[in-house]
Amino acid sequence: YRGELPHRVAAFAESSSPFRWHGIVETERALHDLEVSVGPGADFDPASASTTYKPEPSPALDAARNSAVARRFLQVARFPKATVEQTPSGFHIILRAFPDTRESRSGLRVEALIDTDSSGKFLSEALAWVCSSRAFSWR
């Protein structure tokens, strides 16, 4: 897919129409989200996918994936997407389910939030319910 072999794929029905689906294709370096129409005369264009690239491997990301919070989150997230940001004290890693929310009626989603120092040692970790610009977390 786009020069890479797919590792995992899935299709999900849209709640608004049985003829509209969206698909996710995971490759080594990216997650691709695309709309799939299945009605009469439907056309499939894999090049229309929205591509989100995965972060480069790093000790901080490896450490974050091994945290208790991340292990719980990764048990249920079918297509996890990591974001790694450098901070003055190390790294802030966010794990989200991809795509974040497509048709969520509540607007809520769960994220795993992990902070490490520059060597990958845990500073904090939490699961957070994120609703628009507000977050509620359990530590």
Beta strands, then each sheet from edge to edge (+ up, - down):
strand 1: 8-14
strand 2: 17-26
strand 3: 30-37
strand 4: 50-53
strand 5: 80-87
strand 6: 90-97
strand 7: 108-117
strand 8: 122-131
strand 9: 134-138
sheet 1: 1+ 2- 3+ 4-
sheet 2: 5+ 6- 7+ 8- 9+
end
